[in-house]
Each structure stands twice: as C-alpha cells, then as structure tokens.
Amino acid sequence: MHIPDGYIGPVTYGSLWAAMVPAWGYASRRMKDTLQTSRIPSLAMGSVFSLAAMMFFLPLPGGTTGHVSGTTVLAILLGPWAAVLAVSVSLLIQAVVMGDGGITAIGANCFNVALVGSLAGYGAYRAILRVAAWFVRTETGEAREDGPPLSVRLVAGGVAAYLAINLGAFFAAVELGLQPWIYRGQAGAAYFPFPLEVAIPAVMLPHLLAVGMLEASVTVLVLFFSHRVEGSLKAFGKACVVLMIGASALLPASAWSHEYWIEKRGDGYAVVYGHGDKRLEYDPANVKKIIVMDAEGKPVPFRRQVQGKVLLVRPERQACLIVADLDSGYWSKTIYGWKNLPKRKATRVVEANRQLHYSKSLVASGESATRPVEGMRLDIVPLKNPLEMKAGEALQVRVVFDGRPAPGADIESEHGKTAETDREGLAKIALKKGRQLLTASIKVPLKDDPDADFLALTSALAFEVTK
C-alpha cells in the first residue's frame, strides 16, 4: 500500500529511510556481482512491470490505497534483490512524477512493498517448492530432475504473493497505527489519527479479502506467461500489455455520469439516482427542497415520505411538474478517485467541487411545463410542451443559469452528449419514444470557499414521449 506524506511522522519515516539505505546498497552490490549484462533490460522492464501492476488499486479507509505490486513475481523471475531495486524505482517514480505515495514516505513504502514483499514472497515461494519436492520424494522415492511441475509452481507463486502483500500491508498498518502512540500528548501532531486496533483491521481486511487475491491472480498469470513465452523480457512485455488492458477494464469508467431524476412510483413519484436502468442508493437527506406545481403553476400540497433509501413524493391532486433540489456537498477529486469530502479534509486533491443538483420532471401537460422554475439556479426550460410532441421531432430548450441564458452548456442524454447551447442558451434535442432524461451541467469558479475550487451545478429534465 502507498502511504502519503503527512501520515507518518519523522520518527517513523526516518527510521525506515535508515533501514532502506543499507538494503539498497546491499541489493546494488549483489546485482553488480551476480547480474549478467544481458539481463539488465529485464531489470528495467521489471520496474515498468511494477508500474503497470500498480494501476490495480483499491481505496482504503483514511485516504491510503492498497495496490497490486507484482513484487513476488519479480522476485521469482529475477531474484529477490533485483526485485527490491526494480520495485523501489517504480515507487520512486510514482511518488515524484505521479504523486502516488509521499516523498517523505518513500523509505516506508519501499520497506513495506519492495523489501518485505520481495524477501517474504521469494522465501515463501522457495519454501513451498521445497515442501512439494519433499512430498514427491516421499511418494516416489526419487526427486524430479526437471523440478516441480508447472501447476505446483503456479500455486506456490500465488500463495507466496498473497502472503507477501499481506505481510507488507501489516507492516504499513502497524506504522500508521503507532502514530497516535508516538506523538501522544503533542499539540498539533497531525499524523495518522487512528490507533493500532483501528488501523490494522481497516488495512488488513481489504488486503486479505481483495487486494491479496488480485495480487495472487496477477502473479499466476505472469508466471504462466513466463512459462509459455521464451525469455523473461518478452514475458514482461506481454504481461504489461495484459495488465494495462485489465486495468482499463476494471477501473471505474467515467464516460457515463450518474444523475438524479424523478419517476412514477405507485401512487406517487420517487427521486432516484443512477444511470439508465441502474438504480443506486443515496442519502434522502440530500434532497433539501421539493416543489410541486399544477398546470397553471400553482403549488400543489404533497406528502414527503422516505421509503428505505428512496424519497417519495405524493401530490394531493394532479401535478404538472415536480422539482427536487439536491445538495450532495463537497466532492474532491484525488489521485485515489472522487471522495465525498471537502478540500481541506481530503488527501492529494486535484480538484474540489461544491455540488448542487436540480431535477425536474414533467408529469402532465400544462403552462408551467414551459416556464422557468423559481429557485432553480440551473434549469432546462422547454420552449414547447414535450408531452404533446412526437418521437422524431426536435424539441428546442433553453438552459438558464441564475435567470440568464447559459451559453456553451453541455446537454446530455442517457447515450452521451447530445447538444451544446448557443449564445442565447438555446439547443435542439431530437426526441425518441419513451422516457427522456436530459441533463445540463456547468462549473463556476469559487473564490471565497477554501473547501472547493468550483461550484458544479447539474440540472435534469425528465419526461415521457408516448406518441
């Protein structure tokens, strides 16, 4: 796992720097004495392989992350001390160039991932092979000249990788959990705040249940490639390609945004969150205000009811439109992904937004369908009642921000970007039969909010085309 700057104090990271300096020196001497010139490209490719492997990560509590490292498979193929150097170079590149892991914590991260991972993984792998060889001799009375079969080596590699990455994670959890004890009673000490009894389960459970399994799978995959492809350099190259493709498939895609909208639910209407036919849970407390209007634009009394994780709106008479005003708070984009945290509480922030959502649903024909709604800072206003239109016709809409036309606003449907507003805030949308969900979004720079760089507003317009 990668420990960022500021999570461990000078006593801890200084000690681990002191431990790693002689380890790097010893590894360099071993490589100088034993590494053949022809295998130097393999060592460089090992660092590249580790970088590719670390594209697989899981966010952990407190702002750290758990990563696949590829350390054990490098130790098996290149030797443990070559793996120490290769993975250390990878971690250094990530900290300096990519901002993943702290500069002060390089010694700690190299100790946990490169040193512990390499020695533990290689040691466990060799121990399992020796035990397997002993069983073969016991059963047959003689040893195999060609060594253990591939299936045994693959199992040994997977088990060793699982054990090694969890041991490294345990060391990291202990280092983090010791901070409150080392700096107890010191005013202003702002390192990792959780003690050992919290840090160890928080770090170890994801590693035992998920990260370790992924590390073992990657190790088995690369060992299999190494067996099939002659030369470890070729195997590394092919494995990097596989890892890149796998990472792009597994990491969360951002092409499809998730949004709030209002839909018919029994004798009422539900505020739902998701994309397409997928519904996700949300906190109903995010819905700050509900507006229900009739065809003439007059308020309609309604009952507000929370059913599980969904907010239901039940108008007391026929409604024309229903509006939900939602505030999802602060969101910070970090190197570990989006966090529902203000900028001052998140780690490694790239961008922070104050996020507001508006959702409007047209449920019946009426004059209020084509009017801006007071109180909606961002509104998609149809210039013609879309409930009276047919599929294939073009609906003209105006996007309004704070009462004024919003030029250059993107309008998206469930299939991606559909249009962009002109200077007057106008755009045309081709209608299809069935549910329509249009969203418009804008970002406005914030100057006086230390917890956000932008005010991000999103407005959704939902209606049904039946003709």
matplotlib code that plots the C-alpha trace (Angstrom):
import matplotlib.pyplot as plt

x = [0.0, 1.1, 1.4, 1.1, 3.0, 1.9, 0.5, 3.7, 6.0, 9.7, 10.5, 8.8, 9.8, 13.3, 13.8, 12.5, 14.8, 17.6, 16.6, 16.3, 19.6, 21.8, 19.2, 19.5, 23.3, 23.4, 21.0, 23.1, 26.3, 24.5, 23.3, 26.8, 28.3, 25.6, 23.5, 24.6, 24.8, 22.3, 19.7, 19.9, 17.0, 14.9, 15.6, 14.4, 11.4, 10.7, 10.3, 7.9, 6.0, 5.6, 4.3, 1.8, 0.7, 0.2, -2.5, -4.7, -5.7, -8.4, -9.0, -8.6, -10.1, -8.2, -7.1, -4.5, -4.7, -4.0, -2.1, -1.1, 2.7, 4.0, 6.8, 6.7, 6.6, 9.7, 11.5, 10.7, 11.8, 14.7, 15.7, 14.7, 17.4, 16.8, 13.1, 13.9, 15.7, 13.1, 10.1, 11.9, 12.5, 8.8, 7.7, 10.1, 8.7, 5.2, 5.9, 7.9, 6.2, 2.6, 2.1, 1.1, 2.7, 4.6, 8.2, 9.0, 7.3, 9.4, 11.5, 8.4, 6.7, 9.9, 10.4, 6.8, 6.4, 9.8, 11.9, 9.3, 7.4, 10.5, 12.1, 8.8, 7.4, 10.6, 11.1, 7.6, 7.8, 11.0, 9.7, 6.5, 8.6, 10.9, 7.8, 6.4, 9.7, 9.8, 6.3, 7.4, 10.5, 8.3, 5.8, 8.1, 11.5, 13.3, 13.3, 12.1, 15.0, 13.1, 11.8, 8.2, 5.5, 4.1, 0.9, 2.8, 4.9, 1.8, 0.1, 3.3, 3.6, 0.0, 0.2, 3.5, 2.2, -0.9, 1.2, 3.8, 1.5, -0.5, 2.7, 3.7, 0.2, 0.5, 3.8, 2.1, -0.8, 1.5, 3.5, 0.2, -1.3, 1.7, 1.5, -1.0, 1.2, 4.5, 3.1, 0.6, 0.1, 1.9, -0.3, -0.5, 0.7, -1.4, -0.3, -2.5, -5.1, -6.3, -4.6, -3.5, -6.8, -8.4, -5.6, -4.8, -8.4, -9.0, -5.9, -5.8, -9.4, -9.4, -6.0, -7.0, -10.3, -9.5, -6.0, -4.2, -6.4, -5.7, -2.0, -2.1, -4.0, -1.5, 1.4, -0.1, -0.9, 2.7, 4.3, 2.2, 3.2, 6.8, 6.5, 4.8, 7.0, 10.7, 12.7, 11.6, 11.9, 9.2, 7.1, 7.3, 6.3, 3.3, 2.3, 2.4, 0.0, -2.4, -2.2, -2.9, -5.9, -7.2, -6.7, -8.7, -11.5, -11.6, -11.1, -14.3, -15.3, -16.3, -17.8, -21.4, -22.4, -24.9, -27.7, -30.9, -34.3, -37.9, -40.1, -43.5, -43.6, -47.1, -49.4, -46.5, -43.2, -39.7, -36.5, -34.0, -30.2, -28.3, -27.8, -30.1, -31.9, -29.4, -30.5, -28.1, -28.6, -28.3, -29.0, -32.5, -31.3, -29.5, -32.9, -33.2, -36.4, -39.4, -41.6, -44.8, -46.9, -50.1, -50.8, -51.2, -48.0, -49.8, -48.3, -49.8, -49.8, -47.8, -46.6, -42.9, -42.0, -38.7, -39.0, -35.7, -33.1, -35.6, -37.6, -41.2, -43.4, -47.2, -49.1, -52.6, -54.0, -52.9, -49.4, -47.9, -44.2, -42.2, -38.8, -36.2, -33.4, -30.4, -27.2, -24.6, -22.0, -18.3, -16.5, -12.8, -11.1, -7.9, -5.3, -7.3, -10.6, -13.5, -14.2, -17.3, -15.0, -14.2, -10.8, -9.3, -10.1, -9.2, -5.7, -3.9, -6.6, -6.6, -9.9, -12.7, -16.3, -19.3, -22.0, -25.7, -28.3, -31.7, -34.2, -37.4, -40.0, -42.9, -45.7, -48.7, -49.4, -49.8, -48.5, -46.0, -44.1, -42.6, -41.8, -38.5, -38.9, -38.2, -35.4, -33.7, -30.3, -29.8, -32.9, -33.6, -36.7, -38.6, -39.9, -42.8, -44.6, -42.7, -45.6, -47.6, -44.8, -44.0, -40.9, -38.5, -39.5, -36.9, -37.5, -36.0, -34.8, -33.2, -30.7, -30.9, -28.4, -29.4, -32.1, -29.9, -29.3, -26.3, -24.2, -21.8, -23.6, -23.4, -26.7, -26.5, -28.9, -28.6, -26.5, -23.9, -23.5, -26.5, -26.1, -24.4, -26.3, -25.6, -25.1, -28.8, -28.6, -30.7, -30.3, -32.4, -32.9, -34.2, -36.9, -37.3, -40.2, -40.2, -38.5, -36.3, -33.7, -31.7, -29.0, -27.2, -24.1, -21.9, -18.9, -18.3, -15.1, -15.3, -13.1, -14.0, -14.5, -11.4, -13.1, -13.9, -12.4, -15.7, -19.4, -20.7, -24.3, -26.3, -29.9, -32.0, -35.2, -37.3, -40.5, -42.2, -42.8, -45.8, -46.6]
y = [0.0, 3.6, 5.9, 9.6, 12.5, 13.6, 10.2, 9.1, 11.3, 11.9, 9.1, 6.5, 7.6, 8.5, 5.0, 3.3, 5.5, 4.4, 0.7, 1.1, 2.8, -0.2, -2.5, -0.6, -0.7, -4.4, -5.1, -3.0, -4.9, -8.2, -7.1, -5.8, -9.2, -11.5, -9.8, -10.5, -7.6, -9.4, -9.3, -5.6, -4.8, -7.4, -5.4, -2.2, -4.0, -5.2, -1.6, -1.0, -4.1, -3.0, 0.4, -1.3, -3.7, -0.8, 0.5, -2.0, -0.4, -0.2, 2.9, 2.2, 4.0, 7.1, 8.2, 5.5, 2.8, -0.8, -1.8, -4.8, -4.6, -7.5, -7.8, -11.5, -12.5, -10.2, -11.8, -15.3, -14.4, -12.0, -12.8, -11.1, -8.3, -7.4, -7.1, -4.8, -2.4, -2.7, -2.1, 0.7, 2.5, 2.1, 3.5, 6.4, 7.3, 7.1, 9.4, 12.0, 12.0, 10.7, 11.9, 8.4, 7.9, 10.6, 11.8, 11.6, 8.1, 6.7, 4.8, 3.4, 2.4, 0.8, -1.1, -2.4, -3.2, -3.7, -5.2, -7.1, -8.1, -9.4, -11.3, -12.7, -13.6, -15.2, -17.0, -18.4, -19.5, -21.4, -22.9, -24.2, -25.7, -27.5, -28.9, -30.1, -31.7, -33.5, -34.9, -36.1, -37.9, -39.4, -40.8, -41.9, -42.3, -40.0, -36.3, -34.9, -33.9, -31.1, -29.6, -29.2, -29.3, -26.0, -26.4, -26.6, -23.6, -21.6, -22.5, -21.7, -18.3, -17.4, -18.4, -16.6, -13.4, -13.5, -13.9, -11.3, -8.5, -9.1, -9.1, -5.8, -4.4, -5.5, -3.6, -0.5, -0.8, -1.0, 2.0, 4.0, 2.8, 3.7, 7.4, 8.3, 6.5, 8.0, 11.5, 11.3, 14.5, 16.6, 19.6, 20.0, 16.5, 15.8, 12.4, 9.2, 9.6, 6.0, 3.6, 0.1, -1.5, 0.6, 0.8, -3.0, -4.2, -1.2, -2.0, -5.8, -6.7, -5.3, -6.9, -10.3, -10.3, -8.5, -7.0, -10.2, -12.2, -9.8, -9.9, -13.7, -13.7, -11.4, -13.5, -16.7, -15.0, -13.7, -17.0, -18.8, -16.2, -16.7, -20.5, -20.1, -17.3, -17.9, -15.2, -13.2, -9.9, -11.0, -12.3, -9.0, -7.1, -9.3, -9.2, -5.4, -5.3, -7.7, -5.6, -2.3, -3.8, -5.4, -2.1, -0.1, -2.7, -2.8, 0.8, 2.8, 4.3, 8.0, 8.1, 7.7, 10.1, 9.3, 11.6, 12.2, 12.2, 11.8, 8.9, 7.5, 5.0, 3.6, 6.4, 8.9, 9.8, 8.8, 10.7, 8.2, 8.2, 6.2, 5.8, 4.2, 1.3, 1.1, 2.5, 3.4, 4.2, 7.8, 9.7, 11.1, 13.9, 15.3, 16.4, 19.9, 21.1, 19.7, 21.8, 20.5, 22.6, 22.2, 23.1, 26.8, 27.0, 27.0, 25.0, 21.5, 20.1, 16.9, 14.3, 13.6, 10.0, 8.2, 4.5, 2.7, 4.7, 6.5, 9.7, 9.5, 12.5, 12.0, 15.0, 15.5, 16.5, 16.4, 17.8, 19.1, 19.2, 18.1, 19.6, 18.3, 20.5, 18.3, 19.2, 16.4, 18.6, 18.7, 16.3, 16.2, 14.6, 13.0, 10.7, 7.9, 8.8, 11.0, 11.4, 13.0, 15.3, 19.0, 20.0, 20.6, 17.0, 15.1, 13.9, 14.6, 16.8, 17.5, 19.5, 20.1, 20.9, 22.1, 20.0, 21.1, 19.1, 20.1, 17.5, 18.4, 16.0, 16.9, 14.5, 16.2, 18.9, 22.5, 26.0, 25.5, 23.0, 25.7, 28.2, 28.6, 27.4, 30.0, 28.8, 26.6, 28.1, 25.9, 25.0, 23.3, 25.1, 23.5, 26.2, 23.8, 21.2, 18.0, 15.8, 17.0, 16.2, 13.1, 10.9, 12.2, 15.9, 18.4, 20.0, 23.4, 24.1, 27.0, 26.4, 29.2, 29.9, 32.4, 33.7, 34.3, 32.2, 29.9, 29.7, 26.7, 24.4, 20.7, 18.8, 15.1, 12.2, 8.7, 8.0, 10.7, 14.4, 15.4, 19.2, 22.4, 25.6, 28.7, 32.3, 32.5, 29.3, 27.5, 24.0, 21.5, 17.9, 15.1, 13.2, 9.5, 7.4, 6.6, 8.2, 11.2, 12.3, 15.4, 16.8, 20.1, 20.9, 23.9, 24.8, 28.2, 29.1, 29.8, 32.4, 32.5, 28.8, 27.1, 23.7, 23.9, 25.3, 25.2, 25.3, 22.4, 22.5, 19.9, 20.0, 17.1, 17.3, 14.1, 13.4, 10.7, 10.8, 8.5, 9.3]
z = [0.0, -0.6, 2.4, 1.5, 3.0, 6.5, 7.6, 9.5, 11.5, 11.3, 13.9, 11.7, 8.2, 9.3, 10.8, 7.6, 5.4, 7.7, 7.1, 3.4, 2.6, 3.6, 1.9, -1.4, -1.0, -0.4, -3.3, -5.6, -4.7, -5.2, -8.6, -9.5, -8.6, -10.0, -12.6, -16.2, -18.7, -20.9, -18.1, -17.3, -19.7, -17.7, -14.5, -16.2, -17.6, -14.0, -12.9, -15.9, -15.0, -11.4, -12.5, -14.7, -11.9, -9.5, -11.8, -9.9, -6.6, -4.0, -1.9, 1.9, 4.9, 5.9, 2.4, 1.7, -1.1, -1.5, -4.7, -6.6, -6.8, -8.8, -6.3, -5.7, -9.4, -9.9, -7.0, -8.5, -12.0, -11.3, -7.8, -4.5, -4.5, -8.2, -7.3, -4.3, -6.7, -9.5, -7.2, -5.4, -8.7, -9.5, -6.2, -6.6, -10.0, -8.7, -5.7, -7.7, -11.0, -10.4, -6.8, -5.6, -2.2, -0.2, -0.8, 2.9, 3.0, 0.1, 2.6, 4.3, 1.1, -0.3, 3.0, 3.0, -0.7, -2.1, 0.8, 2.8, -0.4, -2.2, 0.6, 2.0, -1.4, -2.6, 0.7, 0.8, -2.9, -2.3, 1.0, -0.8, -3.6, -1.1, 0.7, -2.6, -3.5, -0.2, -0.8, -4.2, -2.8, -0.1, -2.5, -5.3, -3.6, -6.0, -6.9, -10.3, -12.4, -14.1, -10.8, -9.7, -12.4, -13.7, -11.7, -8.4, -9.3, -10.2, -6.9, -5.0, -6.7, -6.0, -2.3, -1.9, -3.5, -1.2, 1.9, 0.9, 0.1, 3.3, 5.3, 3.7, 4.4, 8.1, 8.5, 6.9, 9.2, 12.3, 11.1, 10.7, 13.9, 16.0, 15.2, 17.9, 20.5, 19.3, 19.2, 22.1, 24.0, 21.4, 20.4, 16.7, 15.8, 12.7, 11.6, 11.1, 13.9, 14.4, 16.8, 16.1, 17.0, 14.2, 11.7, 11.5, 10.7, 8.4, 6.3, 6.6, 5.8, 2.3, 1.7, 3.0, 1.1, -2.2, -2.8, -1.9, -4.2, -7.1, -6.4, -6.4, -9.7, -11.4, -10.2, -11.5, -14.8, -15.3, -14.3, -16.8, -19.5, -18.5, -19.0, -22.4, -23.7, -24.1, -22.2, -19.2, -21.1, -23.6, -20.8, -19.0, -22.1, -22.8, -19.2, -19.1, -22.1, -20.3, -17.2, -19.0, -20.7, -17.5, -15.5, -18.1, -17.8, -14.0, -13.1, -12.7, -16.1, -16.1, -19.5, -18.2, -15.5, -12.7, -12.1, -10.0, -11.7, -10.7, -11.9, -11.3, -8.4, -7.4, -6.5, -6.1, -7.5, -6.5, -6.5, -7.9, -8.5, -11.1, -14.8, -17.4, -15.8, -12.9, -9.6, -6.8, -3.2, -2.0, 1.2, 1.1, 3.4, 0.3, -1.0, 0.5, -1.2, -3.2, -5.4, -6.9, -9.3, -11.2, -14.9, -14.1, -12.0, -8.6, -5.7, -5.0, -1.5, -1.1, 1.4, 1.6, 2.6, 2.9, 2.0, 2.5, 0.7, -1.6, -1.2, -2.3, -3.2, -3.1, -4.5, -3.1, -6.5, -10.2, -10.6, -13.8, -12.7, -9.7, -8.8, -6.4, -5.1, -4.0, -2.3, -2.3, -0.5, -1.3, -3.6, -4.0, -7.0, -5.6, -7.1, -5.4, -7.1, -6.1, -2.4, -0.8, 1.3, 1.4, 0.0, 3.5, 4.6, 1.5, 0.5, -2.7, -4.1, -7.9, -7.9, -5.4, -6.2, -4.3, -6.0, -6.4, -8.4, -9.7, -11.0, -12.8, -14.1, -16.4, -15.4, -17.1, -19.7, -18.7, -18.9, -16.1, -18.2, -20.4, -17.7, -15.7, -12.1, -9.4, -7.1, -9.7, -10.3, -13.3, -15.3, -18.6, -20.0, -22.9, -25.3, -26.2, -24.1, -24.9, -23.7, -26.7, -29.2, -31.2, -31.4, -34.1, -33.6, -32.4, -29.1, -28.5, -24.9, -23.2, -20.4, -17.8, -15.0, -12.3, -14.5, -17.5, -20.7, -20.2, -23.4, -24.0, -21.6, -22.5, -22.7, -22.4, -22.7, -21.5, -24.6, -24.1, -25.2, -27.3, -27.8, -26.7, -26.1, -28.3, -27.3, -26.2, -24.2, -26.8, -28.2, -30.1, -29.0, -31.2, -29.3, -29.1, -27.9, -24.2, -21.3, -22.0, -19.5, -20.4, -18.2, -18.3, -16.3, -15.7, -13.4, -11.9, -10.2, -6.4, -4.8, -1.2, -0.3, 1.0, 0.5, -3.2, -6.4, -8.3, -7.9, -10.0, -10.9, -12.7, -13.8, -15.1, -17.1, -17.3, -19.3, -21.4, -25.1, -25.8, -29.5]

ax = plt.figure().add_subplot(projection="3d")
ax.plot(x, y, z, "-o")
ax.set_aspect("equal")
plt.show()
